[in-house]
Amino acid sequence: MRIKQVFKGKNTRTLTKNFSALAILQVLRYLIPIIVLPYVTPIIGLEHFGEIAIANSFTLVVQVFVNYSFGFMGARDIARFRDDKERISEIVSTTIFSYVMLYFIMILLSTGIIFIIPGFRIIWPVIAISLVIPLFSALVCEWFFQGVEQMQNITIVNALSRLVFIILVFVFIKKKEDYLLYPLFNALGFLIAAFYSIIVIVYKYRCRISKPALKSIMVCIQQGKDVFLNQSCVTLLNKMPNIFLGILSGSVSAGLYDAAFRLQDAGYHAVDTLNRTFFPFLARRMEKHNAYRRINFVFATVISLLLFAFAPFLVKLLYAQEFSPAVFLLRILAVSVLFLGISSAYGVNHLLLIGEEKLVRNITFCVTGAGLLLLVVMIRLYNETGAAITMVIINAVFALAYYIAAKRISKARSTI
């Protein structure tokens, strides 16, 4: 059956509208570096850029724990109960307060970690400023707009935050010593976006945000533990190269890797736009997965090839001359985009949606454990190049494992 016959009518209009909104969002997110990085990197230099990259990676690790699985669970539950206003208000309240509780726990832990590790202690001001971002980012509530399939609100919110960020960067960052303003302005952008999101949720969607019982928060945490363990391991794996490079190889290696990873990440998020568009739809219509999967594979392949082919142009466009070694790293990492697309199609958008959280968790644990060991060894031997090669290997193993698991479960269920 042709794909255009599978998706038609109201479903097609909704998917197209949401994909367009998220596509515009991704263009905005990655248009920002094209505008900002050529201006900022010559001013602050590779060393300070590397420090910011290390701080960002540490912050994103904290954000993994703050986000827990609330975004996934919230989007899924709102998609399923979106016609029940009372239930939606309950989901929103529990999700927001769960975020806030975990954020303050992670801040206490992070403070101790920063002063225990010498490499982090040296750059503590950058990390301290960056650590407010996980809270503001959580309160943007993208999961809510994803669940109600009104992704244009996500685009509006993020466009607002990025516009504030760009204006502040160009107005105030003028010399090398201004590098601390970069993470500060990034945080302010998220703060404004979070404030706008809460207003929209309360006044447009008539959600009542009230303090939930502690028992409700604990139930939410309990129900999402398998999804959290899976998502946290995957995100940690993506961010650990910068942290390990910062500790083992220095800020220059971390900066080069981060420069290439940002571009690979832009490619992945282009594919993830498709995945996020289909997520609430597949939560209701899993029988349409095969058609979605074919679209996903073609799209991921095209993005991967484009990144590989245009690596020299992209690095030259965005970064100063001293970042030229990042071209080789980007061409290695470009291969990961295809594997990441396959992982999303068979992992989050299949296995998790059919209730196989524990299986996904077990796969993730095994691959993550082996991957971290390999990452340390490869960074010791080959610095940033070793990190890039390792990430391709890890993502390929994830894609293969999810694919095999999904096929076996589908075959087993079809024989019942």
C-alpha positions as CSV (number, residue, x, y, z in Angstrom):
1,M,0.0,0.0,0.0
2,R,1.4,3.4,-0.9
3,I,2.3,5.8,1.8
4,K,0.0,8.5,0.5
5,Q,-2.9,6.0,0.9
6,V,-2.0,5.3,4.5
7,F,-2.0,8.9,5.7
8,K,-5.0,10.9,4.4
9,G,-7.7,13.2,5.5
10,K,-7.5,14.9,8.9
11,N,-4.5,12.8,9.9
12,T,-2.5,14.1,6.9
13,R,-3.4,17.7,7.7
14,T,-2.4,17.3,11.3
15,L,0.8,15.5,10.6
16,T,1.8,18.0,7.9
17,K,1.0,21.0,10.1
18,N,3.0,19.6,13.0
19,F,5.9,18.5,10.9
20,S,6.0,22.0,9.3
21,A,6.0,23.7,12.7
22,L,8.7,21.4,14.1
23,A,10.8,21.8,10.9
24,I,10.6,25.6,11.2
25,L,11.7,25.2,14.8
26,Q,14.7,23.1,13.8
27,V,15.6,25.7,11.2
28,L,15.4,28.4,13.8
29,R,17.5,26.4,16.3
30,Y,20.3,25.7,13.8
31,L,20.1,29.0,12.0
32,I,21.1,30.6,15.3
33,P,24.6,29.0,15.2
34,I,25.0,30.2,11.6
35,I,24.3,33.7,12.8
36,V,26.0,33.6,16.2
37,L,29.0,31.3,16.0
38,P,30.9,33.2,13.2
39,Y,30.6,36.3,15.4
40,V,31.3,34.7,18.8
41,T,34.1,32.2,18.2
42,P,36.7,34.7,16.9
43,I,36.0,36.9,19.9
44,I,36.1,34.3,22.8
45,G,38.5,31.9,21.1
46,L,38.8,28.1,21.0
47,E,39.7,27.7,24.7
48,H,36.7,29.5,26.1
49,F,34.5,27.9,23.5
50,G,35.8,24.5,24.8
51,E,35.0,25.6,28.3
52,I,31.4,26.5,27.3
53,A,31.2,23.1,25.5
54,I,32.2,21.3,28.7
55,A,29.8,23.3,30.8
56,N,27.0,22.6,28.3
57,S,27.7,18.9,28.4
58,F,27.7,18.8,32.2
59,T,24.4,20.8,32.2
60,L,22.8,18.5,29.7
61,V,23.8,15.5,31.9
62,V,22.0,17.3,34.8
63,Q,19.1,18.0,32.5
64,V,18.8,14.3,31.7
65,F,18.0,13.6,35.4
66,V,15.7,16.6,35.7
67,N,13.8,15.6,32.6
68,Y,13.6,12.0,33.9
69,S,11.0,10.5,31.6
70,F,8.4,13.2,32.3
71,G,8.5,14.6,28.8
72,F,7.9,11.3,27.1
73,M,5.2,10.2,29.7
74,G,3.5,13.6,29.7
75,A,3.3,13.7,25.9
76,R,2.0,10.2,25.6
77,D,-0.6,10.6,28.4
78,I,-1.9,14.0,27.1
79,A,-2.2,12.5,23.6
80,R,-4.3,9.7,25.0
81,F,-6.5,11.9,27.4
82,R,-6.5,15.1,25.5
83,D,-10.3,15.3,25.5
84,D,-10.4,15.1,29.3
85,K,-9.7,18.6,30.7
86,E,-9.6,17.4,34.3
87,R,-7.1,14.6,33.6
88,I,-4.9,17.0,31.5
89,S,-4.7,19.5,34.4
90,E,-3.7,16.7,36.7
91,I,-1.0,15.5,34.2
92,V,0.4,19.0,33.8
93,S,0.5,19.7,37.5
94,T,2.2,16.4,38.4
95,T,4.7,16.7,35.5
96,I,5.8,20.3,36.3
97,F,6.2,19.7,40.1
98,S,8.1,16.5,39.4
99,Y,10.5,18.5,37.2
100,V,11.0,21.1,39.9
101,M,11.6,18.6,42.7
102,L,14.3,16.7,40.7
103,Y,15.9,20.0,39.6
104,F,16.7,21.0,43.2
105,I,18.0,17.6,44.1
106,M,20.3,17.7,41.1
107,I,21.6,21.2,42.0
108,L,22.7,19.9,45.4
109,L,24.5,16.9,43.8
110,S,26.0,19.1,41.1
111,T,27.5,21.5,43.5
112,G,29.5,18.8,45.2
113,I,30.6,17.3,41.8
114,I,31.9,20.7,40.6
115,F,34.2,21.2,43.5
116,I,35.4,17.6,43.6
117,I,36.6,17.4,40.0
118,P,39.5,19.8,39.4
119,G,38.7,20.3,35.7
120,F,35.2,21.4,36.6
121,R,36.4,23.5,39.6
122,I,38.5,25.7,37.2
123,I,35.5,26.6,35.0
124,W,32.9,26.6,37.8
125,P,31.4,30.1,36.9
126,V,30.5,28.8,33.4
127,I,28.9,25.7,34.8
128,A,27.1,27.6,37.5
129,I,25.4,29.9,35.0
130,S,24.6,27.1,32.7
131,L,22.9,25.1,35.5
132,V,19.8,27.3,35.6
133,I,19.0,26.2,32.0
134,P,17.6,22.7,32.9
135,L,14.8,24.3,35.0
136,F,13.8,26.9,32.5
137,S,14.0,24.4,29.7
138,A,11.7,22.0,31.6
139,L,9.1,24.7,32.1
140,V,8.9,25.4,28.4
141,C,6.7,22.3,28.4
142,E,7.3,21.1,24.9
143,W,5.8,17.8,25.9
144,F,2.4,19.4,26.5
145,F,2.2,20.9,23.0
146,Q,3.5,17.7,21.5
147,G,0.7,15.8,23.3
148,V,-2.1,18.0,22.1
149,E,-0.5,18.0,18.6
150,Q,-0.2,21.8,18.5
151,M,3.5,22.0,17.7
152,Q,3.2,25.5,16.3
153,N,3.2,26.7,19.9
154,I,6.6,25.0,20.4
155,T,7.9,26.9,17.4
156,I,6.6,30.3,18.7
157,V,8.1,29.7,22.2
158,N,11.5,28.7,20.9
159,A,11.6,31.4,18.3
160,L,11.0,34.0,21.1
161,S,13.8,32.6,23.3
162,R,16.3,32.4,20.4
163,L,15.5,35.9,19.3
164,V,16.2,37.3,22.8
165,F,19.5,35.3,22.8
166,I,20.7,36.6,19.4
167,I,20.0,40.2,20.3
168,L,21.8,40.1,23.6
169,V,24.8,38.3,22.1
170,F,25.4,40.9,19.4
171,V,24.7,43.8,21.7
172,F,26.9,42.9,24.7
173,I,29.6,40.4,23.7
174,K,32.5,42.5,22.4
175,K,35.7,41.1,23.9
176,K,37.2,37.8,25.0
177,E,36.3,38.4,28.7
178,D,32.6,38.5,27.8
179,Y,32.5,34.7,27.3
180,L,30.4,34.2,30.5
181,L,27.6,36.3,28.9
182,Y,27.1,33.6,26.3
183,P,25.6,31.0,28.7
184,L,23.9,33.8,30.7
185,F,22.0,35.0,27.6
186,N,21.1,31.5,26.7
187,A,19.5,31.0,30.1
188,L,17.6,34.3,29.8
189,G,16.1,33.2,26.5
190,F,14.8,29.9,28.1
191,L,13.4,31.9,31.0
192,I,11.3,34.1,28.7
193,A,10.2,31.0,26.7
194,A,9.1,29.2,29.9
195,F,7.1,32.2,31.1
196,Y,5.3,32.4,27.8
197,S,4.6,28.6,27.7
198,I,3.0,28.6,31.2
199,I,0.7,31.5,30.3
200,V,-0.4,29.7,27.1
201,I,-1.1,26.5,28.9
202,V,-3.1,28.2,31.7
203,Y,-5.1,30.7,29.7
204,K,-5.5,29.2,26.3
205,Y,-5.8,25.5,27.2
206,R,-7.6,26.2,30.6
207,C,-5.2,24.0,32.6
208,R,-5.3,24.4,36.3
209,I,-1.8,24.1,37.8
210,S,-2.0,23.0,41.4
211,K,0.4,21.4,43.8
212,P,-0.1,17.6,43.5
213,A,0.2,15.2,46.4
214,L,3.7,13.8,46.9
215,K,2.2,10.3,46.3
216,S,1.2,11.4,42.7
217,I,4.8,12.5,42.0
218,M,6.2,9.3,43.4
219,V,3.8,7.3,41.2
220,C,4.9,9.3,38.2
221,I,8.5,8.6,39.0
222,Q,7.9,4.9,39.5
223,Q,5.9,4.5,36.2
224,G,8.6,6.3,34.2
225,K,11.7,4.6,35.6
226,D,12.3,2.3,32.7
227,V,11.9,5.0,30.1
228,F,14.2,7.3,32.2
229,L,16.9,4.7,32.4
230,N,16.8,4.2,28.7
231,Q,16.7,7.9,27.7
232,S,19.3,8.9,30.3
233,C,21.8,6.4,29.1
234,V,21.4,7.4,25.5
235,T,21.7,11.1,26.3
236,L,24.7,10.5,28.7
237,L,26.5,8.6,26.0
238,N,26.0,11.6,23.6
239,K,27.3,14.1,26.1
240,M,30.1,12.0,27.8
241,P,32.6,12.5,24.9
242,N,32.9,16.2,25.7
243,I,33.2,15.6,29.5
244,F,35.8,12.8,29.0
245,L,37.7,14.9,26.4
246,G,37.7,17.9,28.8
247,I,39.1,15.7,31.6
248,L,41.5,13.5,29.5
249,S,42.5,15.7,26.5
250,G,41.8,19.3,27.4
251,S,39.4,22.0,26.3
252,V,40.8,22.3,22.7
253,S,39.9,18.7,21.9
254,A,36.5,19.2,23.6
255,G,36.0,22.3,21.5
256,L,36.8,20.6,18.2
257,Y,34.6,17.6,18.9
258,D,31.7,19.9,20.1
259,A,32.0,21.9,16.9
260,A,31.5,18.8,14.8
261,F,28.9,17.3,17.1
262,R,26.7,20.4,17.0
263,L,26.4,20.0,13.2
264,Q,25.8,16.3,13.5
265,D,23.2,17.0,16.2
266,A,21.5,19.5,13.8
267,G,21.2,16.7,11.3
268,Y,19.8,14.3,13.8
269,H,17.2,16.8,15.0
270,A,16.0,17.2,11.5
271,V,15.2,13.5,11.5
272,D,13.9,13.8,15.1
273,T,11.4,16.4,13.8
274,L,9.8,13.6,11.8
275,N,9.9,11.2,14.8
276,R,8.3,13.7,17.2
277,T,5.6,14.6,14.6
278,F,4.6,10.9,14.4
279,F,5.0,10.1,18.1
280,P,1.5,11.2,19.3
281,F,-0.1,9.9,16.1
282,L,1.6,6.4,16.6
283,A,0.5,6.4,20.2
284,R,-3.0,6.2,18.9
285,R,-2.4,4.4,15.5
286,M,0.5,2.0,15.8
287,E,-0.7,0.0,12.8
288,K,0.7,2.9,10.6
289,H,4.2,2.2,11.8
290,N,5.5,0.5,8.7
291,A,4.7,3.5,6.5
292,Y,6.3,5.9,9.0
293,R,9.4,3.7,9.2
294,R,10.0,3.9,5.4
295,I,9.7,7.7,5.5
296,N,12.1,7.8,8.4
297,F,14.8,5.7,6.7
298,V,14.8,7.7,3.5
299,F,14.9,11.0,5.4
300,A,17.7,9.9,7.7
301,T,19.8,8.6,4.8
302,V,19.5,11.9,2.9
303,I,20.4,14.0,5.9
304,S,23.4,11.8,6.6
305,L,24.7,12.1,3.1
306,L,24.2,15.9,3.0
307,L,26.2,16.3,6.2
308,F,29.1,14.2,4.8
309,A,29.2,16.0,1.5
310,F,28.9,19.6,2.9
311,A,31.1,19.1,6.0
312,P,33.9,21.5,4.7
313,F,31.4,24.2,3.8
314,L,29.5,24.0,7.0
315,V,32.6,24.1,9.3
316,K,34.1,27.0,7.3
317,L,30.8,28.8,7.4
318,L,30.2,28.5,11.1
319,Y,33.7,28.5,12.7
320,A,37.0,30.3,12.7
321,Q,40.0,28.9,10.8
322,E,41.4,27.1,13.9
323,F,38.3,24.8,13.9
324,S,39.2,23.3,10.4
325,P,40.1,19.8,11.9
326,A,36.4,19.5,12.8
327,V,35.6,18.7,9.1
328,F,37.1,15.2,9.5
329,L,35.2,14.7,12.7
330,L,31.9,15.8,11.2
331,R,32.3,13.3,8.3
332,I,32.7,10.5,10.8
333,L,29.8,11.6,12.9
334,A,27.5,12.1,9.9
335,V,27.2,8.4,9.6
336,S,25.6,8.3,13.0
337,V,22.5,10.3,11.8
338,L,21.3,7.3,9.8
339,F,21.7,4.9,12.8
340,L,20.1,7.4,15.2
341,G,17.1,7.6,12.8
342,I,16.7,3.8,12.8
343,S,17.1,3.7,16.6
344,S,14.2,6.2,17.0
345,A,12.0,4.3,14.6
346,Y,12.4,1.0,16.3
347,G,13.1,2.2,19.9
348,V,11.1,5.2,21.1
349,N,8.5,5.2,18.3
350,H,7.9,1.4,18.4
351,L,9.2,-0.6,21.4
352,L,8.3,2.0,24.0
353,L,4.9,2.7,22.5
354,I,3.9,-1.0,22.6
355,G,4.9,-1.3,26.3
356,E,8.4,-2.9,26.0
357,E,10.1,-0.4,28.3
358,K,12.1,-3.1,30.2
359,L,13.4,-4.6,27.0
360,V,14.6,-1.2,25.7
361,R,16.2,-0.6,29.2
362,N,18.1,-3.8,29.1
363,I,19.4,-3.2,25.5
364,T,20.4,0.3,26.6
365,F,22.2,-0.8,29.7
366,C,24.3,-3.4,27.8
367,V,25.3,-1.0,25.0
368,T,25.9,1.9,27.3
369,G,28.2,0.0,29.6
370,A,30.3,-1.4,26.8
371,G,30.2,2.0,25.0
372,L,31.5,4.0,27.9
373,L,34.5,1.7,28.3
374,L,35.3,1.8,24.6
375,L,34.9,5.6,24.7
376,V,37.5,6.1,27.5
377,V,40.0,3.8,25.7
378,M,39.5,5.4,22.3
379,I,39.9,9.0,23.7
380,R,43.1,7.9,25.4
381,L,44.4,6.6,22.1
382,Y,43.0,9.0,19.5
383,N,41.6,12.0,21.4
384,E,38.6,13.6,19.6
385,T,38.9,11.3,16.6
386,G,38.6,8.3,18.9
387,A,35.5,9.8,20.4
388,A,33.8,10.4,17.0
389,I,34.5,6.8,15.8
390,T,33.3,5.4,19.1
391,M,29.9,7.2,18.8
392,V,29.3,5.8,15.3
393,I,30.0,2.3,16.6
394,I,27.7,2.8,19.6
395,N,24.8,4.2,17.5
396,A,25.2,1.4,15.0
397,V,24.9,-1.2,17.7
398,F,21.8,0.5,19.2
399,A,20.1,0.6,15.8
400,L,20.8,-3.1,15.1
401,A,19.6,-4.1,18.6
402,Y,16.4,-2.2,18.4
403,Y,15.7,-3.5,14.9
404,I,16.2,-7.1,15.9
405,A,14.1,-6.8,19.0
406,A,11.2,-5.1,17.2
407,K,11.2,-7.7,14.5
408,R,11.2,-10.6,17.0
409,I,8.4,-9.1,19.0
410,S,6.3,-8.4,15.9
411,K,6.8,-12.0,14.7
412,A,6.0,-13.5,18.1
413,R,2.8,-11.4,18.4
414,S,1.6,-12.3,14.9
415,T,1.7,-16.0,15.7
416,I,-0.5,-15.6,18.8
